[in-house]
Amino acid sequence: MNRADIERAKKANRREREKLVELRAELDAYARKIDAEALRNARNRTAWVREREAAIVALRALTARFGATGWSDDTPLAEILEIFLREPLEDMVMRVNRHMDRLRDETRPKPPPIGPPRPLRASQLHELEIVPVSEQGVHGYRAACACGWRSTRCGREADAVERGGNHRAYLANQPAGGGA
């Protein structure tokens, strides 16, 4: 190695040292920037933790009064609001609404009581009606009484009228309270 090679190597070495110093300065600036950001994040995290703790205290009070208290401090806030506060509050609102409906019903004026049914006269109890019937493709007539009695199917309307008359006559001959 000659002198010129040595000088060139020294120059290259100096340039590399200068470059290393610049890189070191950049690295230190970047490290300071990361430290500042980490400090900001730590402050934000501390603020978030304080805010969550305050929210937990408020939610404990609310759920103790209006909801369910079976949750831990690390339960997500959305879950606390949904399961342990909203659902019990909805149940409470429904119970209050049902109670208010009952109170409204109790305060409404009641219709006058309906007395015992008027007794029917015998003529009303045994009013006859002749109705056309069709059973298994065979047409005819039947006498039907208001008391529930009905004749068998008759081929002619006159026969149905006669059977209805027989029913009335039979009832007229029965003692008071006799069968229908």
VEXKEVEX-720633 format. One record per residue: residue number from 1; x negated, y, z of N, C-alpha, C, CB in turn; residue in one letter. Coordinates in pm, whole numbers, plus 50000, padded with zeros to 5 digits. Glycine has a CB too. Layout:
N
(NUM; (X; Y; Z); (X; Y; Z); (X; Y; Z); (X; Y; Z); A)
...
END
This chain:
180
(1; (49918; 49884; 50000); (50000; 50000; 50000); (49912; 50125; 50000); (50094; 49998; 50120); M)
(2; (49947; 50213; 49916); (49868; 50335; 49909); (49937; 50446; 49985); (49843; 50375; 49764); N)
(3; (49872; 50559; 49984); (49919; 50674; 50061); (50053; 50724; 50011); (49817; 50785; 50056); R)
(4; (50074; 50728; 49884); (50199; 50777; 49825); (50317; 50687; 49867); (50188; 50784; 49670); A)
(5; (50293; 50559; 49870); (50399; 50466; 49912); (50435; 50488; 50059); (50356; 50320; 49890); D)
(6; (50332; 50518; 50136); (50357; 50539; 50279); (50439; 50667; 50297); (50222; 50549; 50359); I)
(7; (50401; 50773; 50222); (50476; 50899; 50234); (50622; 50880; 50192); (50409; 51010; 50147); E)
(8; (50644; 50807; 50083); (50780; 50781; 50037); (50859; 50702; 50143); (50778; 50704; 49902); R)
(9; (50796; 50607; 50206); (50861; 50527; 50309); (50896; 50613; 50429); (50772; 50410; 50351); A)
(10; (50803; 50707; 50467); (50830; 50797; 50581); (50949; 50887; 50549); (50704; 50884; 50615); K)
(11; (50955; 50941; 50422); (51066; 51028; 50382); (51198; 50950; 50387); (51042; 51085; 50240); K)
(12; (51198; 50831; 50335); (51319; 50749; 50335); (51361; 50718; 50478); (51296; 50618; 50257); A)
(13; (51262; 50694; 50563); (51289; 50665; 50704); (51353; 50787; 50771); (51158; 50626; 50777); N)
(14; (51299; 50911; 50740); (51354; 51034; 50798); (51497; 51056; 50751); (51266; 51155; 50760); R)
(15; (51522; 51034; 50619); (51657; 51051; 50566); (51754; 50953; 50634); (51658; 51030; 50413); R)
(16; (51710; 50832; 50655); (51795; 50734; 50721); (51822; 50775; 50865); (51732; 50596; 50716); E)
(17; (51720; 50829; 50934); (51740; 50876; 51072); (51840; 50991; 51075); (51606; 50920; 51134); R)
(18; (51825; 51085; 50979); (51919; 51198; 50972); (52061; 51147; 50945); (51876; 51299; 50862); E)
(19; (52069; 51052; 50855); (52199; 50993; 50825); (52256; 50925; 50948); (52188; 50893; 50709); K)
(20; (52174; 50853; 51022); (52218; 50788; 51145); (52265; 50891; 51248); (52105; 50702; 51204); L)
(21; (52194; 51003; 51258); (52234; 51109; 51352); (52372; 51163; 51311); (52128; 51223; 51355); V)
(22; (52392; 51187; 51179); (52522; 51236; 51131); (52632; 51133; 51160); (52515; 51266; 50979); E)
(23; (52604; 51007; 51129); (52702; 50902; 51155); (52732; 50893; 51305); (52651; 50767; 51103); L)
(24; (52629; 50906; 51387); (52648; 50902; 51533); (52737; 51018; 51577); (52511; 50908; 51607); R)
(25; (52718; 51137; 51520); (52799; 51255; 51554); (52944; 51230; 51511); (52742; 51383; 51485); A)
(26; (52964; 51174; 51388); (53099; 51142; 51343); (53165; 51039; 51435); (53096; 51090; 51198); E)
(27; (53086; 50938; 51470); (53139; 50834; 51558); (53176; 50892; 51695); (53036; 50721; 51576); L)
(28; (53095; 50981; 51749); (53126; 51044; 51878); (53253; 51129; 51867); (53008; 51132; 51926); D)
(29; (53269; 51204; 51754); (53389; 51287; 51733); (53513; 51197; 51724); (53375; 51375; 51604); A)
(30; (53499; 51088; 51650); (53610; 50994; 51637); (53646; 50933; 51773); (53576; 50883; 51536); Y)
(31; (53545; 50897; 51852); (53568; 50840; 51986); (53640; 50942; 52074); (53434; 50797; 52051); A)
(32; (53598; 51071; 52067); (53665; 51175; 52146); (53812; 51189; 52103); (53592; 51311; 52131); R)
(33; (53835; 51180; 51971); (53971; 51190; 51919); (54056; 51072; 51969); (53970; 51194; 51764); K)
(34; (54001; 50952; 51966); (54072; 50834; 52016); (54099; 50847; 52166); (53991; 50705; 51986); I)
(35; (54000; 50897; 52241); (54020; 50914; 52386); (54131; 51015; 52414); (53889; 50961; 52453); D)
(36; (54134; 51125; 52336); (54238; 51226; 52356); (54376; 51166; 52324); (54211; 51351; 52266); A)
(37; (54384; 51088; 52215); (54510; 51025; 52179); (54553; 50923; 52285); (54499; 50958; 52043); E)
(38; (54458; 50846; 52335); (54488; 50748; 52440); (54537; 50819; 52565); (54364; 50662; 52472); A)
(39; (54476; 50933; 52598); (54520; 51009; 52715); (54662; 51061; 52695); (54424; 51126; 52742); L)
(40; (54689; 51111; 52571); (54826; 51156; 52540); (54925; 51040; 52552); (54832; 51217; 52398); R)
(41; (54888; 50924; 52497); (54975; 50807; 52505); (54996; 50763; 52649); (54918; 50691; 52424); N)
(42; (54891; 50770; 52729); (54904; 50733; 52870); (54999; 50829; 52942); (54767; 50733; 52940); A)
(43; (54987; 50959; 52909); (55080; 51057; 52969); (55223; 51029; 52924); (55039; 51202; 52931); R)
(44; (55241; 51000; 52793); (55374; 50968; 52741); (55428; 50842; 52808); (55371; 50950; 52588); N)
(45; (55342; 50742; 52821); (55385; 50617; 52885); (55426; 50642; 53029); (55273; 50512; 52879); R)
(46; (55349; 50724; 53098); (55384; 50757; 53236); (55519; 50830; 53241); (55273; 50845; 53300); T)
(47; (55540; 50922; 53147); (55668; 50993; 53142); (55781; 50896; 53112); (55664; 51106; 53036); A)
(48; (55758; 50802; 53019); (55861; 50704; 52985); (55892; 50615; 53104); (55816; 50619; 52866); W)
(49; (55789; 50574; 53176); (55810; 50488; 53293); (55892; 50563; 53398); (55673; 50443; 53353); V)
(50; (55857; 50692; 53421); (55934; 50772; 53519); (56079; 50787; 53474); (55870; 50912; 53538); R)
(51; (56098; 50813; 53344); (56233; 50830; 53291); (56313; 50700; 53305); (56228; 50874; 53144); E)
(52; (56252; 50586; 53276); (56320; 50456; 53291); (56353; 50431; 53437); (56233; 50342; 53235); R)
(53; (56258; 50464; 53527); (56286; 50443; 53670); (56405; 50527; 53715); (56163; 50478; 53755); E)
(54; (56414; 50650; 53667); (56528; 50736; 53702); (56657; 50679; 53643); (56504; 50882; 53650); A)
(55; (56649; 50629; 53519); (56767; 50568; 53457); (56810; 50444; 53533); (56739; 50533; 53310); A)
(56; (56714; 50363; 53578); (56746; 50242; 53654); (56817; 50278; 53784); (56617; 50161; 53684); I)
(57; (56769; 50383; 53852); (56834; 50425; 53977); (56978; 50468; 53950); (56754; 50542; 54043); V)
(58; (56998; 50547; 53844); (57134; 50592; 53810); (57223; 50474; 53771); (57130; 50695; 53695); A)
(59; (57169; 50381; 53693); (57248; 50265; 53652); (57280; 50174; 53770); (57174; 50186; 53544); L)
(60; (57188; 50161; 53865); (57217; 50081; 53986); (57338; 50139; 54059); (57093; 50077; 54080); R)
(61; (57339; 50273; 54071); (57451; 50337; 54141); (57582; 50316; 54063); (57424; 50489; 54159); A)
(62; (57577; 50333; 53931); (57698; 50315; 53849); (57749; 50172; 53851); (57671; 50357; 53705); L)
(63; (57657; 50076; 53835); (57703; 49937; 53832); (57746; 49890; 53970); (57593; 49846; 53779); T)
(64; (57691; 49948; 54075); (57737; 49911; 54209); (57880; 49957; 54230); (57645; 49973; 54318); A)
(65; (57916; 50071; 54171); (58051; 50124; 54191); (58151; 50069; 54089); (58048; 50274; 54183); R)
(66; (58108; 50058; 53962); (58203; 50025; 53856); (58174; 49895; 53783); (58208; 50135; 53758); F)
(67; (58060; 49832; 53805); (58025; 49718; 53720); (57976; 49599; 53798); (57920; 49759; 53623); G)
(68; (57883; 49527; 53737); (57824; 49407; 53796); (57678; 49437; 53828); (57836; 49283; 53700); A)
(69; (57628; 49386; 53938); (57492; 49421; 53984); (57392; 49308; 53966); (57496; 49461; 54128); T)
(70; (57421; 49207; 53890); (57332; 49093; 53876); (57225; 49110; 53771); (57410; 48972; 53845); G)
(71; (57151; 49221; 53771); (57046; 49243; 53671); (56918; 49288; 53740); (57089; 49348; 53567); W)
(72; (56804; 49260; 53675); (56675; 49297; 53733); (56626; 49428; 53672); (56570; 49184; 53711); S)
(73; (56521; 49485; 53732); (56468; 49613; 53684); (56407; 49606; 53544); (56365; 49665; 53781); D)
(74; (56367; 49488; 53501); (56307; 49478; 53367); (56407; 49439; 53259); (56194; 49377; 53369); D)
(75; (56537; 49435; 53292); (56641; 49409; 53194); (56648; 49527; 53097); (56780; 49386; 53263); T)
(76; (56659; 49502; 52967); (56668; 49614; 52870); (56789; 49703; 52900); (56678; 49559; 52725); P)
(77; (56771; 49832; 52882); (56877; 49928; 52915); (57004; 49903; 52834); (56828; 50071; 52890); L)
(78; (56989; 49869; 52707); (57107; 49842; 52624); (57188; 49726; 52681); (57065; 49811; 52478); A)
(79; (57120; 49623; 52730); (57189; 49508; 52787); (57260; 49546; 52918); (57090; 49392; 52813); E)
(80; (57195; 49629; 52998); (57258; 49674; 53123); (57386; 49751; 53091); (57160; 49764; 53205); I)
(81; (57377; 49841; 52993); (57494; 49922; 52958); (57606; 49836; 52901); (57456; 50030; 52858); L)
(82; (57572; 49742; 52815); (57673; 49661; 52747); (57737; 49558; 52841); (57612; 49590; 52628); E)
(83; (57654; 49475; 52902); (57706; 49360; 52976); (57748; 49396; 53119); (57601; 49249; 52980); I)
(84; (57664; 49475; 53185); (57687; 49498; 53327); (57766; 49624; 53357); (57556; 49503; 53397); F)
(85; (57790; 49709; 53256); (57868; 49831; 53283); (57991; 49842; 53193); (57779; 49954; 53265); L)
(86; (57974; 49830; 53059); (58088; 49850; 52969); (58195; 49743; 52988); (58039; 49849; 52824); R)
(87; (58156; 49616; 52991); (58257; 49509; 53003); (58336; 49518; 53133); (58189; 49372; 52993); E)
(88; (58271; 49536; 53250); (58351; 49552; 53372); (58439; 49678; 53369); (58260; 49557; 53493); P)
(89; (58389; 49786; 53309); (58471; 49908; 53300); (58593; 49885; 53211); (58387; 50025; 53244); L)
(90; (58576; 49811; 53100); (58692; 49780; 53015); (58795; 49698; 53092); (58646; 49704; 52888); E)
(91; (58749; 49600; 53170); (58841; 49520; 53251); (58915; 49609; 53351); (58765; 49407; 53325); D)
(92; (58842; 49701; 53413); (58904; 49790; 53512); (59008; 49879; 53444); (58796; 49877; 53582); M)
(93; (58977; 49931; 53326); (59071; 50017; 53254); (59197; 49938; 53218); (59006; 50075; 53126); V)
(94; (59180; 49813; 53175); (59297; 49731; 53141); (59384; 49707; 53265); (59252; 49596; 53081); M)
(95; (59321; 49679; 53381); (59399; 49659; 53504); (59473; 49786; 53542); (59307; 49615; 53620); R)
(96; (59408; 49901; 53530); (59473; 50028; 53563); (59589; 50053; 53467); (59371; 50145; 53556); V)
(97; (59570; 50025; 53339); (59679; 50045; 53242); (59798; 49955; 53272); (59629; 50017; 53099); N)
(98; (59771; 49828; 53308); (59882; 49738; 53344); (59954; 49790; 53468); (59830; 49595; 53368); R)
(99; (59878; 49839; 53566); (59939; 49893; 53688); (60024; 50016; 53653); (59830; 49930; 53792); H)
(100; (59973; 50103; 53566); (60049; 50222; 53528); (60177; 50182; 53453); (59962; 50316; 53440); M)
(101; (60167; 50079; 53369); (60288; 50030; 53299); (60391; 49981; 53399); (60252; 49917; 53199); D)
(102; (60345; 49905; 53501); (60440; 49857; 53603); (60502; 49974; 53678); (60369; 49763; 53703); R)
(103; (60424; 50075; 53712); (60479; 50192; 53781); (60581; 50264; 53693); (60366; 50289; 53821); L)
(104; (60548; 50277; 53564); (60643; 50342; 53471); (60772; 50262; 53465); (60582; 50355; 53329); R)
(105; (60760; 50129; 53458); (60879; 50044; 53452); (60962; 50057; 53579); (60840; 49898; 53430); D)
(106; (60895; 50070; 53694); (60968; 50081; 53821); (61041; 50214; 53833); (60872; 50064; 53938); E)
(107; (60988; 50319; 53770); (61050; 50452; 53782); (61156; 50476; 53675); (60944; 50560; 53774); T)
(108; (61163; 50392; 53574); (61268; 50408; 53473); (61403; 50379; 53534); (61243; 50316; 53351); R)
(109; (61505; 50454; 53493); (61638; 50423; 53546); (61684; 50286; 53497); (61741; 50532; 53505); P)
(110; (61739; 50212; 53588); (61784; 50077; 53555); (61927; 50084; 53500); (61779; 49984; 53681); K)
(111; (61959; 49999; 53404); (62096; 49997; 53354); (62188; 49944; 53464); (62108; 49910; 53225); P)
(112; (62313; 49984; 53459); (62404; 49936; 53563); (62414; 49784; 53559); (62545; 50000; 53547); P)
(113; (62430; 49723; 53675); (62436; 49576; 53676); (62560; 49528; 53601); (62437; 49523; 53820); P)
(114; (62542; 49417; 53536); (62653; 49356; 53463); (62725; 49265; 53559); (62603; 49278; 53336); I)
(115; (62854; 49284; 53567); (62934; 49204; 53659); (62953; 49063; 53607); (63071; 49270; 53682); G)
(116; (63026; 48984; 53682); (63051; 48847; 53636); (63133; 48851; 53507); (63125; 48763; 53745); P)
(117; (63118; 48750; 53424); (63192; 48751; 53298); (63342; 48746; 53322); (63149; 48633; 53210); P)
(118; (63413; 48814; 53235); (63559; 48811; 53245); (63607; 48672; 53210); (63625; 48918; 53153); R)
(119; (63701; 48621; 53284); (63752; 48488; 53248); (63829; 48497; 53116); (63844; 48430; 53361); P)
(120; (63811; 48397; 53034); (63881; 48393; 52906); (64021; 48336; 52927); (63802; 48308; 52802); L)
(121; (64113; 48391; 52853); (64247; 48331; 52854); (64240; 48201; 52777); (64354; 48428; 52793); R)
(122; (64330; 48113; 52804); (64331; 47983; 52738); (64341; 47999; 52587); (64447; 47898; 52789); A)
(123; (64416; 48101; 52543); (64430; 48119; 52399); (64296; 48160; 52337); (64539; 48225; 52367); S)
(124; (64213; 48236; 52413); (64083; 48275; 52360); (63985; 48158; 52366); (64028; 48395; 52438); Q)
(125; (63996; 48077; 52471); (63904; 47967; 52489); (63923; 47861; 52383); (63922; 47907; 52626); L)
(126; (64043; 47847; 52334); (64070; 47742; 52237); (64121; 47798; 52104); (64171; 47644; 52293); H)
(127; (64051; 47900; 52055); (64085; 47950; 51922); (64029; 47854; 51819); (64029; 48095; 51900); E)
(128; (64109; 47820; 51723); (64070; 47723; 51622); (64030; 47793; 51493); (64184; 47625; 51596); L)
(129; (63940; 47727; 51423); (63898; 47777; 51293); (63885; 47656; 51202); (63762; 47859; 51303); E)
(130; (63931; 47671; 51082); (63919; 47563; 50984); (63801; 47597; 50894); (64053; 47544; 50900); I)
(131; (63703; 47508; 50889); (63581; 47536; 50812); (63560; 47428; 50707); (63458; 47547; 50905); V)
(132; (63517; 47467; 50588); (63485; 47366; 50487); (63351; 47300; 50521); (63479; 47429; 50344); P)
(133; (63342; 47169; 50500); (63218; 47095; 50529); (63183; 47007; 50410); (63233; 47009; 50658); V)
(134; (63055; 46974; 50404); (63009; 46883; 50301); (62907; 46791; 50366); (62948; 46960; 50177); S)
(135; (62943; 46664; 50379); (62855; 46566; 50442); (62827; 46456; 50343); (62917; 46509; 50572); E)
(136; (62701; 46433; 50316); (62657; 46326; 50226); (62729; 46335; 50091); (62682; 46190; 50290); Q)
(137; (62744; 46457; 50044); (62805; 46478; 49913); (62956; 46471; 49911); (62752; 46380; 49819); G)
(138; (63023; 46447; 50025); (63168; 46439; 50031); (63218; 46570; 50093); (63216; 46314; 50115); V)
(139; (63309; 46639; 50022); (63360; 46767; 50068); (63490; 46746; 50144); (63382; 46864; 49949); H)
(140; (63510; 46836; 50240); (63633; 46826; 50318); (63647; 46946; 50409); (63636; 46697; 50399); G)
(141; (63729; 46930; 50515); (63756; 47039; 50609); (63744; 46984; 50750); (63897; 47101; 50585); Y)
(142; (63715; 47076; 50842); (63704; 47036; 50981); (63765; 47147; 51066); (63555; 47009; 51021); R)
(143; (63834; 47107; 51173); (63884; 47204; 51270); (63777; 47220; 51377); (64023; 47160; 51332); A)
(144; (63745; 47346; 51410); (63644; 47374; 51513); (63707; 47467; 51615); (63515; 47438; 51452); A)
(145; (63690; 47433; 51743); (63749; 47511; 51852); (63639; 47593; 51919); (63820; 47418; 51955); C)
(146; (63676; 47707; 51977); (63581; 47793; 52048); (63523; 47722; 52170); (63649; 47922; 52090); A)
(147; (63590; 47622; 52224); (63541; 47551; 52342); (63428; 47454; 52306); (63655; 47475; 52409); C)
(148; (63405; 47432; 52176); (63299; 47341; 52134); (63352; 47214; 52069); (63214; 47306; 52251); G)
(149; (63480; 47186; 52084); (63538; 47066; 52022); (63543; 47085; 51872); (63679; 47037; 52078); W)
(150; (63528; 46975; 51798); (63548; 46980; 51654); (63600; 46845; 51606); (63417; 47018; 51581); R)
(151; (63679; 46853; 51505); (63741; 46730; 51452); (63644; 46660; 51358); (63873; 46763; 51377); S)
(152; (63682; 46541; 51321); (63607; 46473; 51218); (63642; 46535; 51085); (63636; 46321; 51217); T)
(153; (63565; 46503; 50982); (63592; 46559; 50850); (63724; 46505; 50796); (63476; 46527; 50752); R)
(154; (63803; 46597; 50745); (63933; 46560; 50686); (63926; 46590; 50537); (64051; 46638; 50754); C)
(155; (63994; 46511; 50460); (63994; 46530; 50315); (64075; 46652; 50274); (64049; 46408; 50246); G)
(156; (64180; 46687; 50349); (64265; 46801; 50313); (64261; 46904; 50425); (64412; 46755; 50285); R)
(157; (64280; 47029; 50389); (64283; 47137; 50486); (64399; 47119; 50582); (64292; 47273; 50416); E)
(158; (64510; 47075; 50533); (64630; 47057; 50616); (64603; 46954; 50726); (64751; 47012; 50530); A)
(159; (64527; 46848; 50693); (64494; 46748; 50796); (64408; 46808; 50906); (64421; 46628; 50732); D)
(160; (64315; 46896; 50869); (64229; 46961; 50969); (64312; 47052; 51058); (64117; 47041; 50900); A)
(161; (64409; 47124; 50998); (64497; 47211; 51077); (64578; 47127; 51174); (64592; 47293; 50985); V)
(162; (64626; 47013; 51128); (64705; 46925; 51216); (64621; 46874; 51332); (64761; 46807; 51136); E)
(163; (64499; 46833; 51305); (64413; 46783; 51414); (64380; 46893; 51513); (64284; 46723; 51357); R)
(164; (64359; 47015; 51465); (64335; 47128; 51556); (64456; 47154; 51644); (64300; 47255; 51477); G)
(165; (64575; 47145; 51584); (64700; 47161; 51661); (64714; 47052; 51766); (64822; 47160; 51569); G)
(166; (64679; 46929; 51730); (64683; 46820; 51827); (64589; 46847; 51945); (64646; 46686; 51758); N)
(167; (64472; 46904; 51916); (64376; 46937; 52022); (64436; 47038; 52118); (64244; 46993; 51962); H)
(168; (64501; 47142; 52065); (64563; 47244; 52150); (64678; 47184; 52231); (64613; 47362; 52063); R)
(169; (64754; 47103; 52167); (64868; 47041; 52237); (64819; 46951; 52350); (64956; 46960; 52139); A)
(170; (64714; 46876; 52324); (64658; 46788; 52426); (64612; 46870; 52546); (64540; 46706; 52369); Y)
(171; (64543; 46985; 52520); (64494; 47068; 52629); (64608; 47133; 52706); (64399; 47175; 52576); L)
(172; (64714; 47166; 52638); (64828; 47230; 52704); (64894; 47133; 52803); (64931; 47277; 52600); A)
(173; (64886; 47005; 52777); (64946; 46902; 52866); (64854; 46863; 52979); (64983; 46778; 52786); N)
(174; (64730; 46910; 52980); (64634; 46874; 53087); (64663; 46957; 53212); (64486; 46896; 53040); Q)
(175; (64638; 46901; 53331); (64653; 46982; 53452); (64549; 47091; 53453); (64642; 46896; 53578); P)
(176; (64566; 47195; 53537); (64473; 47309; 53546); (64334; 47255; 53574); (64517; 47410; 53658); A)
(177; (64234; 47308; 53502); (64096; 47262; 53517); (64069; 47136; 53442); (64064; 47242; 53661); G)
(178; (64166; 47088; 53359); (64150; 46965; 53283); (64044; 46979; 53177); (64281; 46924; 53218); G)
(179; (64002; 46867; 53121); (63891; 46864; 53025); (63924; 46931; 52894); (63851; 46723; 52998); G)
(180; (63822; 46969; 52829); (63837; 47034; 52699); (63802; 46939; 52589); (63751; 47158; 52690); A)
END
